[in-house]
Amino acid sequence: MDVEAQQSWNCRRAEDYSLTAHSSQAPYPVDAAGTRYPARMPPKLVIIDSQSLFDWMVFRNPVCSGWGAALRGQDWEWIFTSEMKNEFDFVAAKGFGERWPVDGTAVASTWSLHGHQVDAPAPPGVAARLHCTDADDQKFIDLAIAMRAHTLVTRDKALLRLARKALERHGVRVCRPETWSVELIG
């Protein structure tokens, strides 16, 4: 067989294999929107502690101004448990004085529009668990670990002290609201 015939045979043979359904050369299936791209990445899970939620929903801290838009998008999903919501409601019911009235309707709307309630997970095993020195905040780090969340947003010093271990052991980033807000902009 001469060289030209061999090259032609090789090309036909390669073509037989290159356009199979599992090939990287095969055309992408068209989705409902008519685009030819692979499926979107799942949203990154974020857990926001009560103090940061009050900064956003009640105190209208400018640092948190982009959170609503980010959570309406497809990149982030805010998750919480009923215990977290109950803690928030308990503190909100006590109020913050006349200077900071809590608009119950607006707060409820924000929770239902942006939040996704999940069942409280079983506590991680002894080897996986990170011990929070503030027992009231243990639920936040436990949920982050159990759900393999991307980010836990907090101002709480006890949770922030767990940041390095959470990232190294579980891939969970524990950060301040300012840090998460900068990420949302960039």
C-alpha positions in Angstrom: 0.0 0.0 0.0 1.5 3.4 -0.9 1.8 6.3 1.5 -1.1 8.3 0.0 -3.5 5.4 0.2 -2.4 4.6 3.8 -3.1 8.3 4.8 -6.5 8.2 3.2 -7.4 5.0 5.0 -6.2 6.4 8.3 -8.3 9.6 7.8 -11.5 7.5 7.0 -10.8 5.3 10.0 -10.3 8.3 12.3 -13.6 9.8 11.0 -15.5 6.7 11.9 -14.4 7.0 15.5 -14.4 10.8 16.0 -18.1 11.5 15.6 -19.5 9.0 18.0 -21.9 10.2 20.6 -19.3 10.0 23.3 -16.6 11.8 21.3 -15.4 15.3 22.1 -15.9 16.0 18.4 -19.5 15.1 18.4 -21.9 18.0 18.2 -23.5 19.1 21.5 -27.1 18.4 21.8 -29.4 21.4 21.5 -31.1 22.4 24.7 -34.6 23.9 25.2 -33.2 27.4 24.7 -31.7 26.4 21.4 -28.1 26.7 22.5 -25.5 24.0 21.8 -23.6 24.0 25.1 -23.3 21.4 27.8 -25.6 21.7 30.8 -25.0 24.5 33.2 -23.0 24.0 36.3 -25.1 23.5 39.4 -25.3 26.7 41.6 -22.8 27.1 44.4 -24.4 26.7 47.8 -24.2 29.5 50.3 -25.2 29.6 53.9 -25.7 33.0 55.5 -25.7 33.3 59.3 -28.4 35.3 61.1 -26.2 38.3 61.9 -25.4 38.7 58.2 -29.0 38.2 57.2 -30.0 41.1 59.5 -27.3 43.2 57.9 -28.9 42.5 54.5 -32.7 42.4 55.3 -33.1 44.8 58.2 -30.1 47.2 58.5 -29.7 47.5 54.7 -25.9 47.4 55.0 -24.5 48.6 51.6 -22.0 45.8 51.6 -25.0 43.4 51.1 -26.7 45.4 48.4 -25.9 42.9 45.6 -27.0 39.8 47.4 -30.6 39.8 46.1 -29.5 40.0 42.5 -26.9 37.3 43.0 -29.4 34.9 44.6 -31.9 35.5 41.9 -29.3 34.4 39.3 -28.2 30.9 38.5 -24.7 30.9 40.1 -25.7 30.9 43.8 -28.3 29.1 46.0 -28.9 30.2 49.6 -29.9 27.2 51.8 -31.1 27.2 55.4 -32.8 24.9 57.9 -35.9 25.5 59.9 -33.8 25.9 63.0 -31.9 28.7 61.3 -35.1 30.4 60.2 -36.6 30.0 63.8 -33.5 31.7 65.2 -33.8 34.6 62.8 -37.6 34.9 63.5 -37.0 34.9 67.3 -34.5 37.7 67.2 -36.5 39.7 64.6 -39.6 39.4 66.9 -37.7 41.1 69.7 -37.0 44.0 67.3 -34.2 46.5 67.2 -35.9 49.6 68.5 -37.6 52.4 66.6 -34.5 53.2 64.6 -34.5 49.7 62.9 -38.1 48.5 62.5 -38.4 45.0 61.1 -40.8 44.9 58.1 -42.1 41.4 58.6 -43.7 41.3 55.1 -40.6 42.3 53.3 -38.4 39.9 55.3 -40.8 37.0 54.7 -40.8 37.9 51.0 -37.0 37.9 50.9 -36.8 34.5 52.6 -39.3 32.9 50.2 -37.9 34.6 47.1 -34.2 33.8 47.7 -33.9 31.0 50.3 -34.3 27.3 49.9 -35.1 25.4 53.0 -33.4 22.0 53.5 -33.8 19.4 56.1 -31.3 19.6 59.0 -28.6 17.1 58.3 -27.3 14.6 60.8 -24.2 16.0 62.6 -21.0 15.0 60.8 -19.1 12.2 62.3 -16.4 12.9 64.9 -13.6 12.9 62.4 -15.4 15.3 60.0 -17.0 17.6 62.5 -15.5 21.1 63.2 -16.3 22.2 66.8 -17.6 25.7 67.0 -17.0 27.4 70.4 -20.4 29.1 70.1 -22.9 26.2 70.4 -25.7 28.4 68.8 -23.6 28.6 65.6 -22.7 24.9 65.3 -25.7 24.4 63.0 -24.2 26.7 60.4 -20.9 24.9 60.0 -22.6 21.5 60.3 -24.9 22.4 57.4 -22.1 23.7 55.3 -20.1 20.5 55.8 -23.0 18.2 55.2 -24.3 19.9 52.1 -20.8 20.5 50.8 -21.5 24.2 50.5 -19.2 26.5 48.7 -19.4 29.4 51.2 -20.6 30.2 54.7 -21.0 34.0 55.1 -20.7 35.2 58.7 -19.4 37.9 61.0 -19.3 35.5 64.0 -15.7 35.2 65.4 -16.2 31.6 66.5 -17.2 30.6 62.9 -14.5 32.7 61.3 -11.9 30.9 63.5 -12.9 27.7 61.7 -12.2 29.1 58.2 -8.8 27.5 57.6 -9.9 24.0 58.8 -13.2 24.2 56.9 -11.5 25.0 53.7 -8.7 22.5 54.1 -10.8 19.6 55.3 -14.1 20.2 53.5 -13.6 22.7 50.8 -16.0 25.1 52.5 -15.0 28.8 52.5 -16.0 30.7 55.6 -15.9 34.4 55.0 -17.2 37.8 56.0 -20.0 39.5 54.1 -17.6 42.0 52.6 -15.5 39.2 51.0 -18.5 37.4 49.5 -19.9 40.7 48.2 -16.6 41.5 46.4 -16.7 38.0 44.8 -20.3 38.7 43.5 -19.2 41.9 41.8 -16.1 40.4 40.2 
